Amino acid sequence: MSTPTRLRPDKPRLKGHVRAVLLGADGSRRVIEAHNLMTQVGDQWMGERAAGLGTLGAVTGMRLGTGTTAAAKTGAGAAIVTYVTGSAQAIDSGYPTSALNGTARRITYRTTWAAGSATANGIAEAVLTVEATLTDSAGTAADTIARVLLSPTVNKGANDTLELTWTIDVEGA
């Protein structure tokens, strides 16, 4: 009689990465890369969307802030802490995209803040939001699926352009 084989349960994982590119009016280019944290709402959102359930819609945009509270699954670190007025911006045309990246499914979002928008010093945080209609506000943890801290912070002048490319890899264990 043979011993039964133990099956290792799947442990799907969401892994996010953000690439911020600041393009100066003088032609300068500064790149900052960081890993994000999927919030508890983000975990729920991904699972329910995969199952065709839930009430949260697709990602609608990103927001910027100057808060430095550590990213967290829930609570104050699960949403924008100090909102940059005018920074609630829709996802760029042509996004999101989906592609196989090795063994992971990579979903890519991009948002661009053109010259004249979201001008602020010390931009230190960004979020992905599923708010149905973007409002010029910090939003809430209930509509934030992921948050990232940018270090060093970004100083976006009135003539600068900021582009955030946010990838989420859905991986097996």
Rosetta constraint file for C-alpha pairs under 8 A:
AtomPair CA 10 CA 172 HARMONIC 6.39 0.50
AtomPair CA 10 CA 173 HARMONIC 6.22 0.50
AtomPair CA 11 CA 172 HARMONIC 5.80 0.50
AtomPair CA 11 CA 173 HARMONIC 5.01 0.50
AtomPair CA 12 CA 170 HARMONIC 6.87 0.50
AtomPair CA 12 CA 171 HARMONIC 5.49 0.50
AtomPair CA 12 CA 172 HARMONIC 4.38 0.50
AtomPair CA 12 CA 173 HARMONIC 5.90 0.50
AtomPair CA 13 CA 169 HARMONIC 7.89 0.50
AtomPair CA 13 CA 170 HARMONIC 5.79 0.50
AtomPair CA 13 CA 171 HARMONIC 5.09 0.50
AtomPair CA 13 CA 172 HARMONIC 6.13 0.50
AtomPair CA 13 CA 173 HARMONIC 7.02 0.50
AtomPair CA 14 CA 38 HARMONIC 7.26 0.50
AtomPair CA 14 CA 43 HARMONIC 7.99 0.50
AtomPair CA 14 CA 168 HARMONIC 6.48 0.50
AtomPair CA 14 CA 169 HARMONIC 5.65 0.50
AtomPair CA 14 CA 170 HARMONIC 4.83 0.50
AtomPair CA 14 CA 171 HARMONIC 6.38 0.50
AtomPair CA 15 CA 35 HARMONIC 7.82 0.50
AtomPair CA 15 CA 36 HARMONIC 7.58 0.50
AtomPair CA 15 CA 37 HARMONIC 7.83 0.50
AtomPair CA 15 CA 38 HARMONIC 7.77 0.50
AtomPair CA 15 CA 168 HARMONIC 5.52 0.50
AtomPair CA 15 CA 169 HARMONIC 5.04 0.50
AtomPair CA 15 CA 170 HARMONIC 6.59 0.50
AtomPair CA 15 CA 171 HARMONIC 7.60 0.50
AtomPair CA 16 CA 35 HARMONIC 5.67 0.50
AtomPair CA 16 CA 36 HARMONIC 5.12 0.50
AtomPair CA 16 CA 37 HARMONIC 6.86 0.50
AtomPair CA 16 CA 38 HARMONIC 7.39 0.50
AtomPair CA 16 CA 166 HARMONIC 7.08 0.50
AtomPair CA 16 CA 167 HARMONIC 5.45 0.50
AtomPair CA 16 CA 168 HARMONIC 4.27 0.50
AtomPair CA 16 CA 169 HARMONIC 6.16 0.50
AtomPair CA 17 CA 33 HARMONIC 7.33 0.50
AtomPair CA 17 CA 34 HARMONIC 5.87 0.50
AtomPair CA 17 CA 35 HARMONIC 4.36 0.50
AtomPair CA 17 CA 36 HARMONIC 5.67 0.50
AtomPair CA 17 CA 166 HARMONIC 5.81 0.50
AtomPair CA 17 CA 167 HARMONIC 5.25 0.50
AtomPair CA 17 CA 168 HARMONIC 6.56 0.50
AtomPair CA 18 CA 33 HARMONIC 5.65 0.50
AtomPair CA 18 CA 34 HARMONIC 5.31 0.50
AtomPair CA 18 CA 35 HARMONIC 6.01 0.50
AtomPair CA 18 CA 36 HARMONIC 6.75 0.50
AtomPair CA 18 CA 148 HARMONIC 7.50 0.50
AtomPair CA 18 CA 164 HARMONIC 6.69 0.50
AtomPair CA 18 CA 165 HARMONIC 5.71 0.50
AtomPair CA 18 CA 166 HARMONIC 4.49 0.50
AtomPair CA 18 CA 167 HARMONIC 6.40 0.50
AtomPair CA 19 CA 31 HARMONIC 6.94 0.50
AtomPair CA 19 CA 32 HARMONIC 5.86 0.50
AtomPair CA 19 CA 33 HARMONIC 4.55 0.50
AtomPair CA 19 CA 34 HARMONIC 6.70 0.50
AtomPair CA 19 CA 164 HARMONIC 5.70 0.50
AtomPair CA 19 CA 165 HARMONIC 5.21 0.50
AtomPair CA 19 CA 166 HARMONIC 6.51 0.50
AtomPair CA 20 CA 31 HARMONIC 5.64 0.50
AtomPair CA 20 CA 32 HARMONIC 5.12 0.50
AtomPair CA 20 CA 33 HARMONIC 6.27 0.50
AtomPair CA 20 CA 162 HARMONIC 6.98 0.50
AtomPair CA 20 CA 163 HARMONIC 5.72 0.50
AtomPair CA 20 CA 164 HARMONIC 4.53 0.50
AtomPair CA 20 CA 165 HARMONIC 6.53 0.50
AtomPair CA 21 CA 29 HARMONIC 6.81 0.50
AtomPair CA 21 CA 30 HARMONIC 5.67 0.50
AtomPair CA 21 CA 31 HARMONIC 4.61 0.50
AtomPair CA 21 CA 32 HARMONIC 6.60 0.50
AtomPair CA 21 CA 162 HARMONIC 5.74 0.50
AtomPair CA 21 CA 163 HARMONIC 5.19 0.50
AtomPair CA 21 CA 164 HARMONIC 6.49 0.50
AtomPair CA 22 CA 29 HARMONIC 5.72 0.50
AtomPair CA 22 CA 30 HARMONIC 5.13 0.50
AtomPair CA 22 CA 31 HARMONIC 6.49 0.50
AtomPair CA 22 CA 154 HARMONIC 7.73 0.50
AtomPair CA 22 CA 156 HARMONIC 7.37 0.50
AtomPair CA 22 CA 160 HARMONIC 6.89 0.50
AtomPair CA 22 CA 161 HARMONIC 5.86 0.50
AtomPair CA 22 CA 162 HARMONIC 4.58 0.50
AtomPair CA 22 CA 163 HARMONIC 6.55 0.50
AtomPair CA 23 CA 27 HARMONIC 6.50 0.50
AtomPair CA 23 CA 28 HARMONIC 5.82 0.50
AtomPair CA 23 CA 29 HARMONIC 4.76 0.50
AtomPair CA 23 CA 30 HARMONIC 6.69 0.50
AtomPair CA 23 CA 160 HARMONIC 5.65 0.50
AtomPair CA 23 CA 161 HARMONIC 5.12 0.50
AtomPair CA 23 CA 162 HARMONIC 6.28 0.50
AtomPair CA 24 CA 28 HARMONIC 4.90 0.50
AtomPair CA 24 CA 29 HARMONIC 6.27 0.50
AtomPair CA 24 CA 157 HARMONIC 7.92 0.50
AtomPair CA 24 CA 159 HARMONIC 6.99 0.50
AtomPair CA 24 CA 160 HARMONIC 4.65 0.50
AtomPair CA 24 CA 161 HARMONIC 6.63 0.50
AtomPair CA 25 CA 159 HARMONIC 5.46 0.50
AtomPair CA 25 CA 160 HARMONIC 5.38 0.50
AtomPair CA 25 CA 161 HARMONIC 7.89 0.50
AtomPair CA 32 CA 150 HARMONIC 7.06 0.50
AtomPair CA 32 CA 151 HARMONIC 7.12 0.50
AtomPair CA 32 CA 152 HARMONIC 7.42 0.50
AtomPair CA 33 CA 150 HARMONIC 7.51 0.50
AtomPair CA 34 CA 148 HARMONIC 7.12 0.50
AtomPair CA 34 CA 149 HARMONIC 7.24 0.50
AtomPair CA 34 CA 150 HARMONIC 6.49 0.50
AtomPair CA 34 CA 151 HARMONIC 7.75 0.50
AtomPair CA 35 CA 148 HARMONIC 6.67 0.50
AtomPair CA 36 CA 146 HARMONIC 6.54 0.50
AtomPair CA 36 CA 147 HARMONIC 5.61 0.50
AtomPair CA 36 CA 148 HARMONIC 4.40 0.50
AtomPair CA 36 CA 149 HARMONIC 7.34 0.50
AtomPair CA 37 CA 71 HARMONIC 6.43 0.50
AtomPair CA 37 CA 72 HARMONIC 7.01 0.50
AtomPair CA 37 CA 73 HARMONIC 7.28 0.50
AtomPair CA 37 CA 146 HARMONIC 5.59 0.50
AtomPair CA 37 CA 147 HARMONIC 5.54 0.50
AtomPair CA 37 CA 148 HARMONIC 6.31 0.50
AtomPair CA 38 CA 42 HARMONIC 5.38 0.50
AtomPair CA 38 CA 43 HARMONIC 6.48 0.50
AtomPair CA 38 CA 73 HARMONIC 6.76 0.50
AtomPair CA 38 CA 145 HARMONIC 5.91 0.50
AtomPair CA 38 CA 146 HARMONIC 4.29 0.50
AtomPair CA 38 CA 147 HARMONIC 6.63 0.50
AtomPair CA 39 CA 43 HARMONIC 6.35 0.50
AtomPair CA 39 CA 72 HARMONIC 6.63 0.50
AtomPair CA 39 CA 73 HARMONIC 4.16 0.50
AtomPair CA 39 CA 74 HARMONIC 6.38 0.50
AtomPair CA 39 CA 78 HARMONIC 5.86 0.50
AtomPair CA 39 CA 144 HARMONIC 7.17 0.50
AtomPair CA 39 CA 145 HARMONIC 5.33 0.50
AtomPair CA 39 CA 146 HARMONIC 5.30 0.50
AtomPair CA 39 CA 147 HARMONIC 7.20 0.50
AtomPair CA 40 CA 44 HARMONIC 6.30 0.50
AtomPair CA 40 CA 73 HARMONIC 4.94 0.50
AtomPair CA 40 CA 74 HARMONIC 6.13 0.50
AtomPair CA 40 CA 145 HARMONIC 7.43 0.50
AtomPair CA 41 CA 45 HARMONIC 5.91 0.50
AtomPair CA 41 CA 73 HARMONIC 7.93 0.50
AtomPair CA 41 CA 141 HARMONIC 7.45 0.50
AtomPair CA 41 CA 142 HARMONIC 6.39 0.50
AtomPair CA 41 CA 143 HARMONIC 7.35 0.50
AtomPair CA 41 CA 144 HARMONIC 6.76 0.50
AtomPair CA 41 CA 145 HARMONIC 5.46 0.50
AtomPair CA 42 CA 46 HARMONIC 6.10 0.50
AtomPair CA 42 CA 144 HARMONIC 6.94 0.50
AtomPair CA 42 CA 145 HARMONIC 3.68 0.50
AtomPair CA 42 CA 146 HARMONIC 6.13 0.50
AtomPair CA 43 CA 47 HARMONIC 6.28 0.50
AtomPair CA 43 CA 145 HARMONIC 7.44 0.50
AtomPair CA 44 CA 48 HARMONIC 5.98 0.50
AtomPair CA 45 CA 49 HARMONIC 5.93 0.50
AtomPair CA 45 CA 54 HARMONIC 7.31 0.50
AtomPair CA 45 CA 56 HARMONIC 6.50 0.50
AtomPair CA 45 CA 145 HARMONIC 7.27 0.50
AtomPair CA 46 CA 50 HARMONIC 6.14 0.50
AtomPair CA 47 CA 51 HARMONIC 6.38 0.50
AtomPair CA 48 CA 52 HARMONIC 6.03 0.50
AtomPair CA 48 CA 53 HARMONIC 4.72 0.50
AtomPair CA 48 CA 54 HARMONIC 5.28 0.50
AtomPair CA 49 CA 53 HARMONIC 5.71 0.50
AtomPair CA 49 CA 54 HARMONIC 6.66 0.50
AtomPair CA 56 CA 130 HARMONIC 6.72 0.50
AtomPair CA 56 CA 143 HARMONIC 7.84 0.50
AtomPair CA 57 CA 130 HARMONIC 6.06 0.50
AtomPair CA 57 CA 131 HARMONIC 7.89 0.50
AtomPair CA 57 CA 132 HARMONIC 6.94 0.50
AtomPair CA 58 CA 130 HARMONIC 5.82 0.50
AtomPair CA 59 CA 91 HARMONIC 7.85 0.50
AtomPair CA 59 CA 128 HARMONIC 6.82 0.50
AtomPair CA 59 CA 129 HARMONIC 5.69 0.50
AtomPair CA 59 CA 130 HARMONIC 4.40 0.50
AtomPair CA 59 CA 131 HARMONIC 7.59 0.50
AtomPair CA 60 CA 90 HARMONIC 5.71 0.50
AtomPair CA 60 CA 91 HARMONIC 6.05 0.50
AtomPair CA 60 CA 128 HARMONIC 7.87 0.50
AtomPair CA 60 CA 129 HARMONIC 6.03 0.50
AtomPair CA 60 CA 130 HARMONIC 5.19 0.50
AtomPair CA 60 CA 131 HARMONIC 6.45 0.50
AtomPair CA 60 CA 132 HARMONIC 6.88 0.50
AtomPair CA 60 CA 133 HARMONIC 7.76 0.50
AtomPair CA 60 CA 134 HARMONIC 7.25 0.50
AtomPair CA 61 CA 88 HARMONIC 6.83 0.50
AtomPair CA 61 CA 89 HARMONIC 5.41 0.50
AtomPair CA 61 CA 90 HARMONIC 4.06 0.50
AtomPair CA 61 CA 91 HARMONIC 4.75 0.50
AtomPair CA 61 CA 111 HARMONIC 7.19 0.50
AtomPair CA 61 CA 128 HARMONIC 6.03 0.50
AtomPair CA 61 CA 129 HARMONIC 5.47 0.50
AtomPair CA 61 CA 130 HARMONIC 7.00 0.50
AtomPair CA 61 CA 131 HARMONIC 7.93 0.50
AtomPair CA 61 CA 134 HARMONIC 7.30 0.50
AtomPair CA 62 CA 87 HARMONIC 7.72 0.50
AtomPair CA 62 CA 88 HARMONIC 5.84 0.50
AtomPair CA 62 CA 89 HARMONIC 5.59 0.50
AtomPair CA 62 CA 90 HARMONIC 6.54 0.50
AtomPair CA 62 CA 91 HARMONIC 7.06 0.50
AtomPair CA 62 CA 111 HARMONIC 6.83 0.50
AtomPair CA 62 CA 126 HARMONIC 6.77 0.50
AtomPair CA 62 CA 127 HARMONIC 5.41 0.50
AtomPair CA 62 CA 128 HARMONIC 4.67 0.50
AtomPair CA 62 CA 129 HARMONIC 5.75 0.50
AtomPair CA 63 CA 80 HARMONIC 7.47 0.50
AtomPair CA 63 CA 83 HARMONIC 7.57 0.50
AtomPair CA 63 CA 84 HARMONIC 7.79 0.50
AtomPair CA 63 CA 87 HARMONIC 5.33 0.50
AtomPair CA 63 CA 88 HARMONIC 4.55 0.50
AtomPair CA 63 CA 89 HARMONIC 6.44 0.50
AtomPair CA 63 CA 126 HARMONIC 5.48 0.50
AtomPair CA 63 CA 127 HARMONIC 5.39 0.50
AtomPair CA 63 CA 128 HARMONIC 6.90 0.50
AtomPair CA 63 CA 129 HARMONIC 7.51 0.50
AtomPair CA 63 CA 138 HARMONIC 7.33 0.50
AtomPair CA 64 CA 80 HARMONIC 7.25 0.50
AtomPair CA 64 CA 83 HARMONIC 6.18 0.50
AtomPair CA 64 CA 84 HARMONIC 5.68 0.50
AtomPair CA 64 CA 87 HARMONIC 5.61 0.50
AtomPair CA 64 CA 88 HARMONIC 7.15 0.50
AtomPair CA 64 CA 118 HARMONIC 7.87 0.50
AtomPair CA 64 CA 123 HARMONIC 6.74 0.50
AtomPair CA 64 CA 124 HARMONIC 7.73 0.50
AtomPair CA 64 CA 125 HARMONIC 5.77 0.50
AtomPair CA 64 CA 126 HARMONIC 4.48 0.50
AtomPair CA 64 CA 127 HARMONIC 6.78 0.50
AtomPair CA 65 CA 80 HARMONIC 6.06 0.50
AtomPair CA 65 CA 81 HARMONIC 6.72 0.50
AtomPair CA 65 CA 82 HARMONIC 5.03 0.50
AtomPair CA 65 CA 83 HARMONIC 4.28 0.50
AtomPair CA 65 CA 84 HARMONIC 4.85 0.50
AtomPair CA 65 CA 123 HARMONIC 5.56 0.50
AtomPair CA 65 CA 124 HARMONIC 6.12 0.50
AtomPair CA 65 CA 125 HARMONIC 5.00 0.50
AtomPair CA 65 CA 126 HARMONIC 6.15 0.50
AtomPair CA 66 CA 81 HARMONIC 7.40 0.50
AtomPair CA 66 CA 82 HARMONIC 5.28 0.50
AtomPair CA 66 CA 83 HARMONIC 6.61 0.50
AtomPair CA 66 CA 84 HARMONIC 6.86 0.50
AtomPair CA 66 CA 121 HARMONIC 7.93 0.50
AtomPair CA 66 CA 122 HARMONIC 5.61 0.50
AtomPair CA 66 CA 123 HARMONIC 4.53 0.50
AtomPair CA 66 CA 124 HARMONIC 4.77 0.50
AtomPair CA 66 CA 125 HARMONIC 5.94 0.50
AtomPair CA 67 CA 80 HARMONIC 7.17 0.50
AtomPair CA 67 CA 81 HARMONIC 5.01 0.50
AtomPair CA 67 CA 82 HARMONIC 4.77 0.50
AtomPair CA 67 CA 83 HARMONIC 7.69 0.50
AtomPair CA 67 CA 123 HARMONIC 7.79 0.50
AtomPair CA 67 CA 124 HARMONIC 6.10 0.50
AtomPair CA 67 CA 125 HARMONIC 6.24 0.50
AtomPair CA 68 CA 81 HARMONIC 7.60 0.50
AtomPair CA 68 CA 124 HARMONIC 6.21 0.50
AtomPair CA 68 CA 125 HARMONIC 6.89 0.50
AtomPair CA 68 CA 149 HARMONIC 6.96 0.50
AtomPair CA 69 CA 76 HARMONIC 7.38 0.50
AtomPair CA 69 CA 77 HARMONIC 5.75 0.50
AtomPair CA 69 CA 81 HARMONIC 7.03 0.50
AtomPair CA 70 CA 77 HARMONIC 5.56 0.50
AtomPair CA 70 CA 149 HARMONIC 7.53 0.50
AtomPair CA 71 CA 77 HARMONIC 4.39 0.50
AtomPair CA 71 CA 78 HARMONIC 6.04 0.50
AtomPair CA 71 CA 147 HARMONIC 6.27 0.50
AtomPair CA 71 CA 148 HARMONIC 6.60 0.50
AtomPair CA 71 CA 149 HARMONIC 7.06 0.50
AtomPair CA 72 CA 76 HARMONIC 7.42 0.50
AtomPair CA 72 CA 77 HARMONIC 4.49 0.50
AtomPair CA 72 CA 78 HARMONIC 5.11 0.50
AtomPair CA 73 CA 77 HARMONIC 7.18 0.50
AtomPair CA 73 CA 78 HARMONIC 5.65 0.50
AtomPair CA 74 CA 78 HARMONIC 5.03 0.50
AtomPair CA 74 CA 141 HARMONIC 7.39 0.50
AtomPair CA 75 CA 79 HARMONIC 7.83 0.50
AtomPair CA 75 CA 141 HARMONIC 7.42 0.50
AtomPair CA 76 CA 81 HARMONIC 6.81 0.50
AtomPair CA 76 CA 141 HARMONIC 7.98 0.50
AtomPair CA 77 CA 81 HARMONIC 7.21 0.50
AtomPair CA 77 CA 147 HARMONIC 7.91 0.50
AtomPair CA 78 CA 141 HARMONIC 5.48 0.50
AtomPair CA 78 CA 144 HARMONIC 7.00 0.50
AtomPair CA 78 CA 146 HARMONIC 7.42 0.50
AtomPair CA 78 CA 147 HARMONIC 6.52 0.50
AtomPair CA 79 CA 127 HARMONIC 6.86 0.50
AtomPair CA 79 CA 138 HARMONIC 7.67 0.50
AtomPair CA 79 CA 139 HARMONIC 7.33 0.50
AtomPair CA 79 CA 140 HARMONIC 5.94 0.50
AtomPair CA 79 CA 141 HARMONIC 4.77 0.50
AtomPair CA 79 CA 144 HARMONIC 5.93 0.50
AtomPair CA 79 CA 147 HARMONIC 6.67 0.50
AtomPair CA 80 CA 125 HARMONIC 6.99 0.50
AtomPair CA 80 CA 126 HARMONIC 6.95 0.50
AtomPair CA 80 CA 127 HARMONIC 6.70 0.50
AtomPair CA 80 CA 138 HARMONIC 5.61 0.50
AtomPair CA 80 CA 139 HARMONIC 7.17 0.50
AtomPair CA 80 CA 140 HARMONIC 7.57 0.50
AtomPair CA 80 CA 147 HARMONIC 7.78 0.50
AtomPair CA 81 CA 138 HARMONIC 7.38 0.50
AtomPair CA 82 CA 138 HARMONIC 7.28 0.50
AtomPair CA 83 CA 87 HARMONIC 7.76 0.50
AtomPair CA 83 CA 137 HARMONIC 6.82 0.50
AtomPair CA 83 CA 138 HARMONIC 5.04 0.50
AtomPair CA 84 CA 118 HARMONIC 6.43 0.50
AtomPair CA 84 CA 120 HARMONIC 6.98 0.50
AtomPair CA 84 CA 123 HARMONIC 7.91 0.50
AtomPair CA 84 CA 138 HARMONIC 7.97 0.50
AtomPair CA 85 CA 118 HARMONIC 6.58 0.50
AtomPair CA 85 CA 136 HARMONIC 6.59 0.50
AtomPair CA 85 CA 137 HARMONIC 7.05 0.50
AtomPair CA 86 CA 117 HARMONIC 6.61 0.50
AtomPair CA 86 CA 118 HARMONIC 5.43 0.50
AtomPair CA 86 CA 136 HARMONIC 5.70 0.50
AtomPair CA 86 CA 137 HARMONIC 7.92 0.50
AtomPair CA 87 CA 113 HARMONIC 7.62 0.50
AtomPair CA 87 CA 117 HARMONIC 7.00 0.50
AtomPair CA 87 CA 118 HARMONIC 4.83 0.50
AtomPair CA 87 CA 136 HARMONIC 7.12 0.50
AtomPair CA 88 CA 134 HARMONIC 6.44 0.50
AtomPair CA 88 CA 135 HARMONIC 6.62 0.50
AtomPair CA 88 CA 136 HARMONIC 5.67 0.50
AtomPair CA 88 CA 137 HARMONIC 7.11 0.50
AtomPair CA 89 CA 111 HARMONIC 6.87 0.50
AtomPair CA 89 CA 112 HARMONIC 7.79 0.50
AtomPair CA 89 CA 113 HARMONIC 7.38 0.50
AtomPair CA 89 CA 134 HARMONIC 7.41 0.50
AtomPair CA 90 CA 111 HARMONIC 6.59 0.50
AtomPair CA 90 CA 134 HARMONIC 7.47 0.50
AtomPair CA 91 CA 95 HARMONIC 6.49 0.50
AtomPair CA 91 CA 96 HARMONIC 7.56 0.50
AtomPair CA 91 CA 109 HARMONIC 6.56 0.50
AtomPair CA 91 CA 110 HARMONIC 5.74 0.50
AtomPair CA 91 CA 111 HARMONIC 4.88 0.50
AtomPair CA 91 CA 112 HARMONIC 7.91 0.50
AtomPair CA 92 CA 109 HARMONIC 7.68 0.50
AtomPair CA 92 CA 110 HARMONIC 5.62 0.50
AtomPair CA 92 CA 111 HARMONIC 5.09 0.50
AtomPair CA 92 CA 112 HARMONIC 6.73 0.50
AtomPair CA 95 CA 108 HARMONIC 6.94 0.50
AtomPair CA 95 CA 109 HARMONIC 5.52 0.50
AtomPair CA 95 CA 110 HARMONIC 6.42 0.50
AtomPair CA 96 CA 107 HARMONIC 6.56 0.50
AtomPair CA 96 CA 108 HARMONIC 5.29 0.50
AtomPair CA 96 CA 109 HARMONIC 4.70 0.50
AtomPair CA 96 CA 110 HARMONIC 7.26 0.50
AtomPair CA 97 CA 107 HARMONIC 5.65 0.50
AtomPair CA 97 CA 108 HARMONIC 5.17 0.50
AtomPair CA 97 CA 109 HARMONIC 6.90 0.50
AtomPair CA 98 CA 105 HARMONIC 6.96 0.50
AtomPair CA 98 CA 106 HARMONIC 5.63 0.50
AtomPair CA 98 CA 107 HARMONIC 4.59 0.50
AtomPair CA 98 CA 108 HARMONIC 6.45 0.50
AtomPair CA 99 CA 105 HARMONIC 5.90 0.50
AtomPair CA 99 CA 106 HARMONIC 5.33 0.50
AtomPair CA 99 CA 107 HARMONIC 6.74 0.50
AtomPair CA 100 CA 104 HARMONIC 5.90 0.50
AtomPair CA 100 CA 105 HARMONIC 4.70 0.50
AtomPair CA 100 CA 106 HARMONIC 5.96 0.50
AtomPair CA 101 CA 105 HARMONIC 5.96 0.50
AtomPair CA 101 CA 106 HARMONIC 6.01 0.50
AtomPair CA 103 CA 171 HARMONIC 6.80 0.50
AtomPair CA 103 CA 172 HARMONIC 7.83 0.50
AtomPair CA 104 CA 169 HARMONIC 5.69 0.50
AtomPair CA 104 CA 170 HARMONIC 5.44 0.50
AtomPair CA 104 CA 171 HARMONIC 4.68 0.50
AtomPair CA 104 CA 172 HARMONIC 7.37 0.50
AtomPair CA 105 CA 169 HARMONIC 5.48 0.50
AtomPair CA 105 CA 170 HARMONIC 5.18 0.50
AtomPair CA 105 CA 171 HARMONIC 6.79 0.50
AtomPair CA 106 CA 167 HARMONIC 6.41 0.50
AtomPair CA 106 CA 168 HARMONIC 5.63 0.50
AtomPair CA 106 CA 169 HARMONIC 4.41 0.50
AtomPair CA 106 CA 170 HARMONIC 6.49 0.50
AtomPair CA 107 CA 167 HARMONIC 5.55 0.50
AtomPair CA 107 CA 168 HARMONIC 5.21 0.50
AtomPair CA 107 CA 169 HARMONIC 6.39 0.50
AtomPair CA 108 CA 165 HARMONIC 6.93 0.50
AtomPair CA 108 CA 166 HARMONIC 5.69 0.50
AtomPair CA 108 CA 167 HARMONIC 4.40 0.50
AtomPair CA 108 CA 168 HARMONIC 6.53 0.50
AtomPair CA 109 CA 165 HARMONIC 5.77 0.50
AtomPair CA 109 CA 166 HARMONIC 5.11 0.50
AtomPair CA 109 CA 167 HARMONIC 6.32 0.50
AtomPair CA 110 CA 163 HARMONIC 7.08 0.50
AtomPair CA 110 CA 164 HARMONIC 5.61 0.50
AtomPair CA 110 CA 165 HARMONIC 4.41 0.50
AtomPair CA 110 CA 166 HARMONIC 6.17 0.50
AtomPair CA 111 CA 163 HARMONIC 5.83 0.50
AtomPair CA 111 CA 164 HARMONIC 5.46 0.50
AtomPair CA 111 CA 165 HARMONIC 6.73 0.50
AtomPair CA 112 CA 161 HARMONIC 7.13 0.50
AtomPair CA 112 CA 162 HARMONIC 5.75 0.50
AtomPair CA 112 CA 163 HARMONIC 4.35 0.50
AtomPair CA 112 CA 164 HARMONIC 6.46 0.50
AtomPair CA 113 CA 117 HARMONIC 5.81 0.50
AtomPair CA 113 CA 118 HARMONIC 6.62 0.50
AtomPair CA 113 CA 161 HARMONIC 5.67 0.50
AtomPair CA 113 CA 162 HARMONIC 5.11 0.50
AtomPair CA 113 CA 163 HARMONIC 6.29 0.50
AtomPair CA 114 CA 160 HARMONIC 6.94 0.50
AtomPair CA 114 CA 161 HARMONIC 4.61 0.50
AtomPair CA 114 CA 162 HARMONIC 6.61 0.50
AtomPair CA 115 CA 157 HARMONIC 7.83 0.50
AtomPair CA 115 CA 158 HARMONIC 5.63 0.50
AtomPair CA 115 CA 159 HARMONIC 4.51 0.50
AtomPair CA 115 CA 160 HARMONIC 4.98 0.50
AtomPair CA 115 CA 161 HARMONIC 5.13 0.50
AtomPair CA 116 CA 158 HARMONIC 4.82 0.50
AtomPair CA 116 CA 159 HARMONIC 6.10 0.50
AtomPair CA 116 CA 160 HARMONIC 7.62 0.50
AtomPair CA 117 CA 158 HARMONIC 7.12 0.50
AtomPair CA 118 CA 156 HARMONIC 7.48 0.50
AtomPair CA 119 CA 155 HARMONIC 7.94 0.50
AtomPair CA 119 CA 156 HARMONIC 5.25 0.50
AtomPair CA 119 CA 157 HARMONIC 5.44 0.50
AtomPair CA 119 CA 158 HARMONIC 5.35 0.50
AtomPair CA 120 CA 155 HARMONIC 5.99 0.50
AtomPair CA 120 CA 156 HARMONIC 5.35 0.50
AtomPair CA 120 CA 157 HARMONIC 6.63 0.50
AtomPair CA 121 CA 153 HARMONIC 7.98 0.50
AtomPair CA 121 CA 154 HARMONIC 6.46 0.50
AtomPair CA 121 CA 155 HARMONIC 4.07 0.50
AtomPair CA 121 CA 156 HARMONIC 6.02 0.50
AtomPair CA 121 CA 157 HARMONIC 7.61 0.50
AtomPair CA 122 CA 153 HARMONIC 5.06 0.50
AtomPair CA 122 CA 154 HARMONIC 5.37 0.50
AtomPair CA 122 CA 155 HARMONIC 5.41 0.50
AtomPair CA 123 CA 150 HARMONIC 7.41 0.50
AtomPair CA 123 CA 153 HARMONIC 5.29 0.50
AtomPair CA 123 CA 154 HARMONIC 4.82 0.50
AtomPair CA 123 CA 155 HARMONIC 6.30 0.50
AtomPair CA 123 CA 156 HARMONIC 7.73 0.50
AtomPair CA 124 CA 149 HARMONIC 5.49 0.50
AtomPair CA 124 CA 150 HARMONIC 4.74 0.50
AtomPair CA 124 CA 151 HARMONIC 6.66 0.50
AtomPair CA 124 CA 152 HARMONIC 7.58 0.50
AtomPair CA 124 CA 153 HARMONIC 4.87 0.50
AtomPair CA 124 CA 154 HARMONIC 6.65 0.50
AtomPair CA 125 CA 147 HARMONIC 7.14 0.50
AtomPair CA 125 CA 148 HARMONIC 5.60 0.50
AtomPair CA 125 CA 149 HARMONIC 4.48 0.50
AtomPair CA 125 CA 150 HARMONIC 5.71 0.50
AtomPair CA 126 CA 147 HARMONIC 5.79 0.50
AtomPair CA 126 CA 148 HARMONIC 5.44 0.50
AtomPair CA 126 CA 149 HARMONIC 6.69 0.50
AtomPair CA 126 CA 150 HARMONIC 7.76 0.50
AtomPair CA 127 CA 144 HARMONIC 6.49 0.50
AtomPair CA 127 CA 145 HARMONIC 7.45 0.50
AtomPair CA 127 CA 146 HARMONIC 5.56 0.50
AtomPair CA 127 CA 147 HARMONIC 4.37 0.50
AtomPair CA 127 CA 148 HARMONIC 6.40 0.50
AtomPair CA 128 CA 144 HARMONIC 5.84 0.50
AtomPair CA 128 CA 145 HARMONIC 5.80 0.50
AtomPair CA 128 CA 146 HARMONIC 5.33 0.50
AtomPair CA 128 CA 147 HARMONIC 6.63 0.50
AtomPair CA 129 CA 139 HARMONIC 7.98 0.50
AtomPair CA 129 CA 143 HARMONIC 5.49 0.50
AtomPair CA 129 CA 144 HARMONIC 4.56 0.50
AtomPair CA 129 CA 145 HARMONIC 6.03 0.50
AtomPair CA 129 CA 146 HARMONIC 7.59 0.50
AtomPair CA 130 CA 143 HARMONIC 5.17 0.50
AtomPair CA 130 CA 144 HARMONIC 6.40 0.50
AtomPair CA 130 CA 145 HARMONIC 7.19 0.50
AtomPair CA 131 CA 139 HARMONIC 7.56 0.50
AtomPair CA 131 CA 143 HARMONIC 5.32 0.50
AtomPair CA 131 CA 144 HARMONIC 7.79 0.50
AtomPair CA 135 CA 139 HARMONIC 7.49 0.50
AtomPair CA 139 CA 143 HARMONIC 6.88 0.50
AtomPair CA 139 CA 144 HARMONIC 7.58 0.50
AtomPair CA 140 CA 144 HARMONIC 6.44 0.50
AtomPair CA 141 CA 145 HARMONIC 7.83 0.50
AtomPair CA 150 CA 154 HARMONIC 7.52 0.50
AtomPair CA 156 CA 160 HARMONIC 5.85 0.50
AtomPair CA 156 CA 161 HARMONIC 7.38 0.50
AtomPair CA 156 CA 162 HARMONIC 7.19 0.50
